[in-house]
């Protein structure tokens, strides 16, 4: 048994603890012990439902139940709640004899007093007689009686006096009286009577306050950590009625005004205003127009009444607990924003528009902030003015600066539409190019493609969509933003829709959009078709340099990924020449930054880390200056990769950390995955483990796939940490359920070299090492890149070490080091491999074993005895992972590549 809601989870008890407390008193009444309980709480806290449940409990315990309810309309009828309760109970009770006669006499005595009678009629003998009849009639049943008086704040004075009599002279029978009321609406006399009863110990008070958060979760059928729970709890103030209404409203669509006026909540709240006179009703509607918080002077002006009349009306509204005082003199607030919403919706729509115009005029005259004026402009109907566009634009600008992108988009849309309505261009300066770009950038930073798509039509219908040349660049900017936050479908649809009109207006405009079609595929994480890009390059002859440079950069990227390094080199050199000529000491433009990104990434894949860093830094400077957050993840990933390959590990970690944060906010899981891979590789080179990354899901809800580059970086990290098995699982598709694509040409030699390095640590047979080395050599020869040739030499060195041809392996490692350079991770690894091989040739104990730490010496000796990793871990009481790390360090210091070689070396050392 309990109190339940009518909301999302109707089987959940709301006030279980309070019900248990009242049930104990019911049992006591059944045993002949009287009690009087004061039940208080704001509207919606569950008083009536608690009383209903209590009445059911009382009946189940054999008590007679009388229930009466007060109302404002019957507040002047003497003893109405008690008469109401007695009449209903009398008609259904099986009472007979003296009890029935006493009850009939009691009803007659209470109804014999006419409405409006002077209180002097109710003297002590009258109430004493009523008390005797109550004891002889309704309270006579031997099983006890429960008398429930609900909404007693509307009780007539006579009922309040009778309650005082029962408190001062309780009925000497099992009569339990429960009086429920709203303390803010109860008259002073009633509150005084109940307070005095509490001081005398005759009245027990039970206050229904806010529900705790975990109870609200149970009511809504949510988990305690549900993301929507904190918002619902905060907005409802822990009130069950408001809580369920807000939860239900969140799942509905449609007009908000209709929602509140037609809902059960609206009917219940608006019933509290049913008996309001004309002036108080107008005043409360004016207050609702002003908002949840308002001041008296503003209400008077909006309601078109005097301040004194508004004060009197607000005093009545305070008595009804519709509005409440605040800590600021002259400022009031609605009891709850939901009540304000219902009253706002209840006002006449035409009157509401005029009220908003009056509020707008007042706030503008007093110099209120734009965000306070904008809502009234939006709802002013046909009475908008030219200056209103300036206010709406200022509100949008304020929201951008405050980081509230969705609100900024709302006010910008209103400003653009107002400009179209006025037709005089008054909004062009205020809601112009710079403002709408700021709003779009702010939305992009949150990955809000839906709002950008919604804003697109209003932007293109505004001043930046009227001139063909400006419109094309507007479209290109919007499409690039959409693609960069992963909404490629929207970007391509926008470009396709604008392509034919742009070509008709100007061939150059059409070429610009065609180049952007391919650029936006790259921004969205796709690879354009090489044939499409090459055709585009031929069409760009005579076009603007930025368009030519962009097309050539795209052609170079496609050629790199196809393994056609000759064509890639020619295209990238030409692209760099075209884009570098635009660098006249000014920041790169919107289109230029995107093309520099493509160029820098293609150069990084070619191993041209110096030019790649310069072009990426140039684009990044411009992007930061304009606030183009949507370009940050790919640019910072590019810089992070370049820094990592160049051995600037701290710079790499700093770049990808910033890029990862931006990518997470935009929902770009592919960029997060690349940032995590670079982070893991850089930390491994520094001898540390990467911090555990936060799991990120793509927009479709599935984990982002591992790309070939991510796999290479993660495999390098695993090898540096001594986890050869993990590296093999990453590099060989058949070892895992997920699949990795075949190595792209530009990464193939590096891929095979890492496989050979992992195979050496896993003590693979020499033939397998030879196979990996041969594949690496062929892959390096096919692309002709210096860096890939270095990886082929490393792979050859691994194969030679597997066959114990140490001298030849040393030469391979040294030549690879020369190709890589000393700074890069690959160069450092080649140098260490060469040193290890040189140490191995000496075959002397001191030359190798003397460099081992005490723990490494213990591990080496046990491994030399033929013990497996698990056995060594058990002997030394460490984890197998720790043993593997020690073995990696031992192999490096002693210049061996396998467990078998270590066993032989330890045997030679004696």
C-alpha positions in Angstrom: 0.0 0.0 0.0 1.4 3.4 -0.8 1.0 6.7 -2.6 1.6 6.5 -6.3 2.1 8.9 -9.1 0.2 9.2 -12.4 3.5 9.8 -14.2 6.0 7.7 -16.0 6.2 5.0 -13.3 2.7 4.6 -11.8 3.5 1.7 -9.6 6.1 3.5 -7.5 5.3 4.7 -3.9 5.9 8.4 -3.4 5.5 9.0 0.3 6.1 5.6 1.8 7.9 6.8 4.9 5.2 9.3 5.8 2.5 6.6 5.2 4.2 4.2 7.5 4.3 6.9 10.2 0.6 7.7 9.8 -0.4 4.0 9.7 1.1 3.6 13.2 -1.3 6.3 14.4 -4.2 4.6 12.7 -3.4 1.4 14.6 -3.3 3.4 17.8 -6.7 4.9 17.0 -8.0 1.4 16.5 -6.9 0.6 20.0 -8.8 3.6 21.4 -6.0 6.3 21.5 -7.0 9.6 19.8 -4.6 11.7 17.7 -4.6 14.9 15.7 -2.2 15.3 12.8 -1.3 18.4 10.8 -0.2 17.5 7.3 1.4 20.4 5.5 3.0 20.8 2.1 3.0 23.0 -1.0 0.7 22.1 -3.9 1.8 19.0 -5.7 3.8 17.5 -2.8 1.3 14.5 -2.5 -0.9 15.4 0.4 -4.2 14.3 -1.2 -2.7 11.0 -2.4 -1.2 10.3 0.9 -4.6 10.8 2.6 -6.2 8.5 0.1 -3.8 5.8 0.9 -4.2 6.4 4.6 -8.0 6.1 4.3 -7.5 2.7 2.6 -5.1 1.6 5.3 -7.7 2.7 8.0 -10.5 0.7 6.3 -8.3 -2.3 6.2 -7.6 -1.9 9.9 -11.4 -1.7 10.6 -11.7 2.0 11.3 -14.6 4.1 10.2 -13.4 6.7 7.7 -14.9 10.2 7.2 -13.4 12.4 4.6 -14.2 16.0 3.9 -12.6 18.6 1.6 -12.7 22.3 1.6 -12.7 24.6 -1.5 -12.5 28.3 -2.1 -16.0 28.5 -3.5 -17.4 27.0 -0.2 -15.1 28.9 2.2 -18.0 30.9 3.7 -20.3 27.9 4.3 -20.2 27.1 8.0 -18.7 23.7 8.9 -18.7 22.7 5.2 -15.8 20.1 5.4 -17.3 18.3 8.4 -20.8 18.3 7.0 -19.4 17.0 3.7 -17.6 14.2 5.5 -20.6 13.3 7.7 -23.1 13.3 4.9 -21.0 10.9 2.7 -20.2 8.7 5.7 -23.8 8.7 7.0 -25.2 7.6 3.6 -22.9 4.6 3.4 -22.6 3.6 7.1 -24.4 0.7 8.7 -24.9 2.6 12.0 -28.0 2.2 14.0 -29.5 3.2 17.3 -28.0 6.0 19.5 -25.0 6.4 17.2 -27.1 7.1 14.2 -29.3 9.5 16.1 -26.3 11.4 17.4 -24.8 11.6 13.9 -28.1 13.0 12.5 -28.3 15.5 15.3 -24.7 16.6 14.7 -25.4 17.2 11.0 -28.6 19.1 11.9 -26.7 21.2 14.4 -23.9 22.1 11.9 -26.2 22.9 9.0 -28.6 25.0 11.1 -26.1 27.9 11.1 -26.8 30.1 8.0 -24.0 31.3 5.8 -22.6 34.6 6.9 -23.8 34.2 10.5 -21.9 36.2 13.1 -19.2 34.3 14.8 -20.7 35.4 18.2 -23.3 32.7 17.6 -20.6 30.1 18.0 -20.0 30.2 21.7 -18.4 27.6 23.9 -21.6 25.8 24.7 -22.3 25.3 21.0 -18.9 23.7 20.3 -19.1 21.6 23.5 -22.4 20.3 22.2 -20.9 19.6 18.8 -18.0 17.8 20.5 -20.5 15.6 22.5 -22.4 14.6 19.4 -19.2 13.8 17.5 -18.1 11.5 20.3 -21.5 9.8 20.5 -22.0 9.5 16.7 -19.1 9.2 14.2 -16.5 8.5 16.9 -18.6 5.9 18.6 -17.5 2.8 16.6 -15.4 0.5 18.7 -12.8 0.0 16.0 -11.8 3.7 15.9 -12.6 6.5 13.5 -10.4 8.4 11.0 -11.6 12.0 10.1 -9.7 13.5 7.2 -10.1 17.2 6.4 -8.3 18.1 3.2 -7.4 21.6 1.8 -8.2 23.0 5.2 -6.6 26.4 4.3 -10.0 27.1 2.7 -11.9 26.2 5.8 -14.5 28.5 7.2 -13.9 30.2 10.6 -16.4 27.9 12.3 -14.6 24.8 11.2 -11.3 26.3 12.5 -12.9 27.0 15.9 -14.3 23.5 16.0 -10.8 22.1 15.3 -9.5 24.3 18.2 -12.1 22.7 20.5 -11.0 19.2 19.5 -7.4 20.1 20.1 -8.0 21.6 23.6 -10.6 19.0 24.6 -9.8 15.8 22.7 -12.6 13.2 22.2 -12.0 10.4 24.7 -12.3 7.7 22.0 -10.2 6.3 19.1 -10.7 9.3 16.9 -7.8 10.3 14.6 -8.1 13.6 12.9 -5.8 14.5 10.0 -5.9 18.1 8.8 -4.1 18.8 5.5 -3.4 22.3 4.3 -1.0 24.6 2.4 0.8 26.6 5.1 1.4 29.6 2.8 -2.3 29.9 2.1 -3.6 29.1 5.6 -5.1 32.0 7.6 -3.1 33.2 10.6 -5.8 32.0 13.0 -5.6 28.4 11.8 -1.8 28.4 11.8 -1.9 29.8 15.4 -4.3 27.1 16.6 -2.2 24.3 15.1 1.0 25.8 16.4 -0.5 26.0 19.9 -1.7 22.4 19.7 1.8 21.3 18.7 3.3 23.2 21.7 0.8 21.4 24.0 1.6 18.0 22.5 -1.9 17.6 21.2 -1.0 18.0 17.5 1.7 16.1 15.6 2.9 17.9 12.5 4.0 16.1 9.3 5.5 18.3 6.6 5.8 17.0 3.0 9.0 18.6 1.7 11.0 18.0 -1.4 11.6 14.4 -2.3 15.3 13.2 -2.4 16.9 12.6 -5.8 16.9 8.8 -5.5 13.1 8.8 -4.8 12.5 11.0 -7.9 14.5 8.5 -10.0 12.3 5.7 -8.7 9.2 7.6 -9.6 10.4 8.2 -13.1 11.7 4.7 -13.6 15.2 6.0 -14.1 18.6 4.8 -12.9 20.2 7.0 -10.2 22.9 8.1 -12.6 20.6 8.8 -15.6 21.9 11.9 -17.3 18.5 13.6 -17.5 17.7 13.1 -13.8 19.7 16.1 -12.4 17.9 18.5 -14.8 14.5 17.2 -13.9 15.2 17.2 -10.2 16.5 20.7 -10.2 13.6 22.1 -12.3 11.0 20.3 -10.3 12.4 21.2 -6.9 11.7 17.7 -5.8 7.9 18.2 -6.2 6.3 15.0 -7.5 3.6 16.8 -9.5 6.1 19.1 -11.3 8.6 16.2 -11.7 6.2 13.9 -13.6 4.8 16.8 -15.6 8.3 17.8 -16.7 9.2 14.2 -17.5 6.1 13.8 -19.6 6.6 17.1 -21.4 10.1 16.0 -22.4 8.7 13.2 -24.4 6.1 15.2 -26.2 6.2 17.5 -29.2 4.0 20.3 -30.4 3.1 23.7 -29.3 4.2 24.4 -25.7 1.2 26.7 -25.0 -1.2 24.0 -25.9 0.7 21.5 -23.9 0.3 23.5 -20.6 -3.3 24.6 -21.1 -4.6 21.2 -22.2 -2.6 19.0 -19.9 -3.8 17.7 -16.5 -1.2 19.8 -14.8 -2.5 22.9 -16.6 -6.1 22.2 -15.5 -5.0 21.7 -11.9 -2.9 24.8 -11.7 -5.3 27.0 -13.6 -8.1 25.9 -11.2 -6.3 28.0 -8.5 -7.1 31.1 -10.5 -10.7 30.3 -11.4 -12.2 32.8 -8.9 -9.7 35.7 -9.6 -11.4 39.0 -10.3 -10.6 40.9 -13.6 -7.8 43.1 -12.3 -5.8 40.4 -10.4 -6.2 38.1 -13.5 -4.8 40.8 -15.8 -2.0 41.4 -13.3 -1.0 37.8 -13.1 -1.0 37.5 -16.9 1.2 40.5 -17.1 3.6 39.0 -14.6 3.6 35.8 -16.6 4.6 37.8 -19.7 7.5 39.4 -17.9 8.8 36.0 -16.7 9.2 33.9 -13.6 10.7 36.9 -11.7 9.3 40.4 -12.1 9.0 43.7 -10.3 5.8 45.6 -9.4 6.4 48.7 -11.6 6.9 46.5 -14.7 3.8 44.6 -13.9 1.8 47.8 -13.6 3.0 49.1 -16.9 2.5 45.9 -18.8 -1.0 45.4 -17.3 -1.8 49.0 -18.0 -2.9 49.7 -14.5 -1.7 51.9 -11.6 1.0 50.9 -9.3 -1.4 50.9 -6.3 -3.9 48.7 -8.1 -1.1 46.3 -9.1 0.2 46.2 -5.5 -3.3 45.2 -4.3 -3.7 42.6 -6.9 -0.2 41.1 -6.2 -1.1 41.0 -2.5 -4.1 38.9 -3.3 -1.9 36.7 -5.5 0.6 36.3 -2.7 -2.2 35.2 -0.3 -3.1 32.5 -2.8 0.6 31.5 -3.1 0.6 32.1 -6.8 3.5 34.5 -6.4 6.0 34.9 -3.6 8.2 37.6 -2.3 12.0 37.5 -3.0 14.9 38.9 -1.1 14.9 42.0 -3.3 12.3 44.7 -2.3 9.6 45.1 -4.9 10.6 42.0 -6.8 8.4 38.9 -6.8 8.5 35.4 -8.3 6.0 32.8 -9.3 5.7 29.8 -7.0 7.2 27.7 -9.8 8.1 28.3 -13.5 5.5 25.7 -14.5 2.8 27.7 -12.9 4.0 30.8 -14.8 4.0 28.7 -18.0 0.3 27.7 -17.5 -0.8 31.3 -16.7 1.2 32.6 -19.8 -0.6 30.1 -22.0 -3.9 31.0 -20.5 -3.7 34.6 -21.5 -5.4 35.8 -24.7 -2.9 35.6 -27.5 -3.6 39.1 -29.0 -3.4 40.7 -25.5 -0.2 38.8 -24.9 1.4 40.3 -28.1 0.5 43.8 -26.9 1.9 43.0 -23.4 5.2 41.9 -24.9 5.4 45.1 -26.9 4.9 47.1 -23.7 7.5 45.0 -21.9 9.9 45.5 -24.8 9.4 49.3 -24.7 9.9 49.5 -21.0 13.1 47.4 -21.0 14.6 49.2 -23.9 13.8 52.6 -22.3 15.5 51.5 -19.0 18.6 50.1 -20.9 18.1 46.5 -20.0 20.5 43.9 -21.6 19.6 42.6 -25.0 18.9 39.1 -23.7 16.1 40.5 -21.5 14.5 42.4 -24.3 14.9 39.8 -27.1 12.1 37.4 -25.8 9.6 40.2 -25.9 10.6 41.3 -29.4 10.2 37.7 -30.6 6.6 37.6 -29.2 5.6 41.1 -30.1 3.7 40.0 -33.2 3.4 42.6 -36.0 4.6 45.4 -33.9 8.3 44.9 -34.5 10.6 47.9 -35.3 13.8 48.3 -37.3 15.8 48.7 -34.1 14.6 45.3 -32.9 17.0 43.6 -35.3 19.9 45.2 -33.6 18.7 43.9 -30.2 18.3 40.4 -31.5 21.7 40.4 -33.0 23.2 41.7 -29.7 21.5 38.9 -27.9 23.0 36.3 -30.3 26.4 37.9 -29.8 26.1 37.8 -26.0 25.2 34.1 -26.1 28.1 33.3 -28.3 30.5 35.0 -25.9 28.9 33.1 -23.0 29.3 29.7 -24.8 25.5 29.2 -25.3 25.6 28.2 -28.9 22.0 26.9 -29.2 20.6 30.2 -27.8 22.8 32.2 -30.1 21.5 30.3 -33.1 17.9 31.0 -31.9 18.4 34.7 -31.7 20.4 34.9 -34.9 17.6 33.1 -36.7 15.1 35.6 -35.3 17.3 38.5 -36.4 17.7 37.2 -39.9 14.0 36.6 -40.2 13.2 40.1 -38.9 15.5 41.6 -41.5 13.5 39.8 -44.2 10.2 41.0 -42.7 11.3 44.6 -42.5 12.7 44.4 -46.1 14.9 47.4 -45.6 18.2 45.7 -44.8 18.2 46.9 -41.2 19.5 43.5 -40.0 22.3 43.3 -42.6 24.8 45.1 -40.5 23.9 43.5 -37.2 23.2 39.9 -38.2 25.8 40.0 -41.0 28.7 37.7 -42.0 30.8 37.9 -38.9 28.0 37.2 -36.5 26.5 34.2 -38.3 29.9 32.7 -38.7 30.6 33.1 -35.0 27.3 31.3 -34.3 28.1 28.5 -36.8 31.6 28.1 -35.3 30.1 27.9 -31.8 27.6 25.2 -33.0 30.4 23.3 -34.7 32.5 23.3 -31.5 29.6 21.3 -29.9 29.1 19.1 -33.0 25.5 20.5 -33.4 25.0 19.7 -37.1 21.2 19.8 -36.8 21.2 23.4 -35.8 23.7 24.4 -38.4 21.5 22.7 -41.0 18.5 24.6 -39.7 20.4 27.9 -39.7 21.6 27.4 -43.2 18.4 28.4 -44.9 18.1 31.6 -43.0 21.7 32.5 -43.7 21.4 31.9 -47.4 18.1 33.9 -47.5 19.9 36.8 -45.9 22.4 39.4 -47.3 25.2 36.8 -47.7 22.9 34.7 -50.0 21.9 37.5 -52.3 25.1 38.2 -54.2 26.3 35.2 -56.3 30.0 35.5 -55.4 29.3 35.9 -51.7 26.7 33.2 -51.7 29.2 30.7 -53.2 31.7 31.4 -50.4 29.0 31.2 -47.8 27.9 27.8 -49.1 31.6 26.6 -49.2 32.1 27.7 -45.6 28.9 26.0 -44.3 29.7 22.8 -46.2 33.2 22.7 -44.8 31.9 23.1 -41.3 29.3 20.3 -41.7 31.9 18.0 -43.2 34.4 18.7 -40.5 32.0 17.7 -37.7 31.2 14.5 -39.6 27.9 15.4 -41.4 29.2 14.7 -44.9 25.7 14.0 -46.2 24.5 17.5 -45.4 27.7 19.0 -46.8 27.5 17.2 -50.1 23.7 17.9 -50.4 24.3 21.6 -49.9 27.1 21.7 -52.4 25.1 19.7 -55.0 22.1 21.9 -54.6 24.1 25.1 -55.2 26.4 23.8 -58.0 24.3 24.4 -61.1 23.3 27.9 -60.1 26.9 28.7 -59.2 28.1 27.5 -62.6 25.5 29.5 -64.4 26.6 32.6 -62.5 30.3 32.1 -63.0 32.6 29.2 -64.1 35.0 30.1 -61.3 32.2 29.8 -58.7 31.3 26.4 -60.1 35.0 25.2 -59.9 35.2 26.5 -56.3 32.3 24.3 -55.3 33.6 21.3 -57.2 36.9 21.5 -55.4 35.0 21.8 -52.1 33.1 18.7 -52.9 36.3 16.8 -52.9 37.9 18.7 -50.0 34.8 18.1 -47.8 35.2 14.3 -48.3 38.7 14.6 -46.8 37.4 16.7 -43.9 34.7 14.0 -43.3 37.4 11.3 -43.1 36.9 9.9 -46.7 39.2 9.6 -49.6 38.1 11.2 -52.9 38.2 9.2 -56.2 41.6 10.0 -57.8 40.1 10.2 -61.3 37.5 12.8 -60.2 40.3 14.9 -58.6 42.5 14.6 -61.7 39.7 15.7 -64.0 39.2 18.7 -61.6 42.8 19.7 -61.8 42.6 19.9 -65.6 39.6 22.2 -65.3 41.2 24.6 -62.9 43.6 26.2 -65.4 43.2 30.0 -65.1 41.2 29.7 -61.9 42.0 31.6 -58.7 45.3 30.4 -57.1 43.6 29.1 -54.0 41.3 26.9 -56.1 44.2 25.7 -58.2 46.3 25.0 -55.1 43.5 23.2 -53.4 42.9 20.9 -56.4 46.6 20.1 -56.7 46.8 19.3 -53.0 43.9 16.9 -53.3 45.5 15.3 -56.4 48.8 14.9 -54.4 47.0 13.2 -51.5 45.2 10.8 -53.7 48.5 9.9 -55.5 50.2 9.3 -52.2 47.5 6.9 -51.0 47.7 5.1 -54.4 51.5 4.7 -54.1 52.2 6.9 -57.1 54.9 8.9 -55.5 56.2 10.5 -58.8 52.8 12.0 -59.5 52.3 12.9 -55.8 55.6 14.8 -55.7 54.8 16.8 -58.8 51.2 17.7 -57.5 52.3 18.5 -54.0 55.2 20.7 -55.2 52.8 22.6 -57.5 50.2 22.9 -54.7 52.8 24.2 -52.2 54.0 26.8 -54.8 50.4 28.0 -55.5 49.4 28.2 -51.8 52.7 29.7 -50.6 52.3 32.6 -53.1 49.2 33.5 -51.1 51.2 33.9 -47.9 51.7 37.7 -47.9 51.9 38.1 -44.2 48.1 37.8 -43.7 46.2 35.0 -42.1 45.1 32.2 -44.4 41.4 32.5 -45.5 38.6 30.0 -44.8 39.2 28.1 -48.1 43.0 28.4 -47.9 43.1 26.9 -44.4 41.3 23.7 -45.6 43.6 23.3 -48.5 46.7 23.8 -46.3 45.4 21.1 -44.1 45.2 18.6 -47.0 48.6 19.7 -48.3 50.3 19.3 -44.9 48.8 15.8 -44.3 49.9 14.6 -47.8 53.4 16.0 -47.1 53.5 14.2 -43.7 52.6 10.9 -45.5 55.5 11.6 -47.9 57.9 12.1 -44.9 58.4 15.8 -45.7 58.0 16.8 -42.1 59.5 20.3 -42.4 57.1 21.6 -45.1 54.2 19.7 -43.5 54.8 21.4 -40.2 55.1 24.8 -41.8 51.9 24.5 -43.7 50.0 23.1 -40.8 51.2 25.8 -38.5 50.2 28.5 -41.0 46.7 27.1 -41.2 46.5 26.6 -37.4 47.4 30.3 -36.8 44.6 31.4 -39.0 42.1 28.9 -37.6 42.8 30.0 -34.0 42.5 33.6 -35.0 39.0 33.2 -36.5 37.9 30.6 -34.0 37.4 27.8 -36.6 37.2 25.0 -34.0 36.0 22.5 -36.6 39.5 22.5 -38.2 41.4 22.0 -34.9 41.1 18.1 -34.7 42.6 17.3 -38.1 45.2 20.1 -38.0 46.4 19.2 -34.5 46.4 15.5 -35.4 48.6 16.3 -38.4 50.9 18.4 -36.3 51.0 15.8 -33.6 52.0 13.1 -36.1 54.6 15.3 -37.6 56.1 16.1 -34.2 56.1 12.5 -33.3 57.9 11.4 -36.5 60.4 14.2 -36.0 61.2 13.1 -32.4 59.5 16.2 -30.7 57.5 14.0 -28.4 56.4 16.7 -25.9 55.1 18.9 -28.8 53.3 15.9 -30.2 51.6 15.1 -26.9 50.5 18.8 -26.4 49.0 19.0 -29.9 47.0 15.8 -29.8 45.8 16.5 -26.3 44.2 19.7 -27.5 42.9 18.1 -30.7 41.4 15.2 -28.7 39.4 17.5 -26.5 38.0 19.4 -29.5 37.2 16.1 -31.4 35.4 14.7 -28.4 33.2 17.8 -28.1 32.3 17.5 -31.8 31.8 13.7 -31.7 34.6 12.9 -34.2 35.6 9.5 -32.9 38.0 9.0 -35.8 40.1 11.9 -34.7 40.0 10.9 -31.1 41.3 7.4 -32.1 44.2 8.9 -34.0 45.0 11.2 -31.1 45.0 8.2 -28.7 47.3 6.2 -31.0 49.8 9.1 -31.3 49.6 9.6 -27.5 50.3 5.9 -26.8 53.3 5.8 -29.2 54.8 9.0 -27.8 54.5 7.9 -24.2 56.0 4.5 -25.1 59.0 6.2 -26.6 59.4 8.1 -23.3 59.3 4.8 -21.4 55.9 5.4 -19.9 52.4 4.0 -20.4 49.8 6.2 -22.0 46.9 7.4 -19.7 43.8 5.3 -20.3 41.7 7.1 -23.0 38.0 7.7 -22.5 35.9 5.5 -24.8 34.3 7.5 -27.6 31.6 6.3 -29.9 30.7 7.5 -33.3 27.4 9.1 -34.2 26.0 5.6 -35.1 26.8 4.3 -31.7 29.6 1.9 -32.7 33.3 2.1 -31.8 35.4 3.8 -34.5 37.3 1.3 -36.6 41.1 1.2 -36.3 42.8 2.7 -39.4 46.1 1.4 -40.8 48.0 4.4 -39.3 46.4 3.9 -35.9 47.4 0.3 -36.0 51.0 1.1 -36.8 51.3 3.6 -34.0 49.7 1.3 -31.5 52.0 -1.6 -32.6 55.0 0.7 -32.2 53.8 1.5 -28.7 53.3 -2.2 -27.9 56.8 -3.1 -29.1 58.4 -0.3 -27.1 56.7 -1.7 -24.0 57.8 -5.2 -24.6 54.4 -6.5 -25.7 55.3 -8.3 -28.9 52.1 -10.5 -28.8 49.9 -7.3 -28.7 51.8 -5.9 -31.7 51.2 -9.1 -33.7 47.5 -9.1 -32.8 47.3 -5.5 -34.1 49.2 -6.1 -37.3 47.8 -9.6 -38.3 44.1 -9.6 -39.1 43.6 -13.3 -38.4 44.6 -12.9 -34.8 41.6 -10.7 -34.0 37.8 -10.8 -34.8 38.0 -7.3 -36.3 39.9 -6.7 -39.5 42.6 -4.3 -40.5 42.9 -3.3 -44.1 45.9 -4.4 -46.1 48.8 -2.0 -45.6 48.5 1.1 -47.9 51.5 1.5 -50.1 53.0 4.4 -48.1 52.9 2.5 -44.9 53.6 -1.1 -46.2 57.3 -1.2 -45.5 56.8 0.1 -42.0 54.1 -2.4 -41.4 56.2 -5.4 -42.5 59.2 -4.1 -40.4 57.1 -4.0 -37.3 55.9 -7.5 -38.0 59.5 -8.7 -38.3 60.5 -6.9 -35.0 57.5 -8.5 -33.2 58.3 -11.9 -34.7 61.9 -11.7 -33.4 60.7 -11.1 -29.9 58.3 -13.9 -30.2 61.2 -16.2 -31.4 59.7 -16.9 -34.8 61.6 -19.1 -37.3 64.2 -17.4 -39.5 62.2 -18.2 -42.7 59.3 -16.0 -41.4 61.7 -13.2 -40.7 63.1 -13.5 -44.2 59.6 -13.3 -45.7 58.7 -10.1 -43.8 62.0 -8.6 -44.8 61.4 -9.4 -48.5 58.0 -7.8 -48.4 59.3 -4.7 -46.7 62.0 -4.4 -49.4 59.5 -4.7 -52.2 57.1 -2.2 -50.6 59.9 0.3 -50.0 61.1 -0.1 -53.6 57.6 0.5 -55.0 57.2 3.9 -53.3 60.8 5.1 -53.3 60.5 7.1 -50.1 63.6 7.5 -47.9 61.7 6.7 -44.7 60.2 3.5 -46.1 63.7 2.4 -47.3 64.9 2.8 -43.7 62.1 0.5 -42.5 63.1 -2.0 -45.1 66.7 -1.9 -43.8 65.5 -2.5 -40.3 63.4 -5.5 -41.4 66.5 -6.9 -43.2 68.5 -6.4 -40.0 65.9 -8.3 -38.0 66.1 -11.2 -40.5 69.9 -11.3 -40.4 69.9 -11.3 -36.6 67.5 -14.2 -36.7 70.2 -16.1 -38.6 73.0 -14.8 -36.3 74.6 -12.8 -39.1 75.4 -10.0 -36.7 77.9 -8.1 -38.7 75.6 -7.7 -41.7 72.7 -6.8 -39.4 74.8 -4.0 -37.8 75.4 -2.5 -41.2 71.7 -2.6 -42.0 70.8 -0.9 -38.7 73.5 1.8 -39.1 72.4 2.6 -42.7 68.7 2.8 -41.5 69.8 5.2 -38.7 71.5 7.4 -41.3 68.3 7.5 -43.4 66.0 8.2 -40.4 68.2 10.7 -38.6 68.9 10.6 -34.9 65.9 12.6 -33.7 63.0 10.4 -34.9 61.7 7.4 -33.0 62.6 5.1 -35.8 66.2 6.5 -35.9 66.5 6.1 -32.1 65.3 2.5 -32.5 67.8 1.8 -35.3 70.7 3.2 -33.2 69.8 1.1 -30.2 69.5 -2.1 -32.4 72.9 -1.4 -33.8 74.4 -1.0 -30.4 72.8 -4.1 -29.1 74.1 -6.1 -32.1 77.7 -4.7 -31.5 77.5 -5.8 -27.9 76.4 -9.3 -29.0 79.5 -9.7 -31.2 81.9 -9.4 -28.2 80.4 -12.5 -26.4 81.9 -11.3 -23.2 80.1 -11.4 -19.9 81.1 -8.0 -18.7 80.2 -6.4 -21.9 76.6 -7.3 -21.5 75.7 -8.8 -18.1 77.5 -6.1 -16.2 75.0 -3.6 -17.6 72.1 -5.4 -16.2 70.3 -4.4 -13.0 70.1 -6.9 -10.2 66.6 -7.8 -11.1 67.4 -8.1 -14.8 70.3 -10.4 -14.0 68.0 -12.6 -12.0 65.5 -12.8 -14.9 68.3 -13.5 -17.4 69.7 -16.3 -15.3 66.3 -18.0 -14.9 65.6 -17.6 -18.6 69.0 -19.1 -19.3 67.9 -22.1 -17.3 65.0 -22.6 -19.8 62.2 -21.3 -17.6 59.2 -19.8 -19.2 57.8 -16.4 -18.5 55.1 -17.7 -16.2 57.6 -19.8 -14.2 60.0 -16.9 -13.8 57.1 -14.7 -12.6 56.2 -17.3 -10.0 59.8 -17.7 -8.9 60.3 -14.0 -8.4 56.8 -13.2 -7.3 56.1 -10.6 -10.0 53.6 -10.5 -12.8 54.3 -12.0 -16.2 54.0 -8.5 -17.8 56.8 -7.3 -15.6 59.0 -10.3 -16.7 58.3 -9.4 -20.3 59.4 -5.8 -19.8 62.6 -7.0 -18.1 63.3 -9.3 -21.0 62.8 -6.5 -23.5 65.4 -4.4 -21.6 67.7 -7.5 -21.4 67.5 -8.2 -25.1 68.4 -4.5 -25.8 71.3 -4.4 -23.4 72.8 -7.8 -24.4 72.1 -7.4 -28.1 70.0 -10.5 -28.5 66.7 -10.9 -30.4 65.1 -14.0 -28.9 64.9 -16.2 -25.9 67.0 -18.9 -27.6 69.8 -16.4 -28.2 69.6 -15.3 -24.5 69.9 -19.0 -23.4 73.0 -19.4 -25.6 74.6 -16.2 -24.3 74.0 -17.2 -20.7 75.5 -20.6 -21.3 78.6 -19.0 -22.8 78.8 -16.6 -19.8 78.9 -19.7 -17.5 
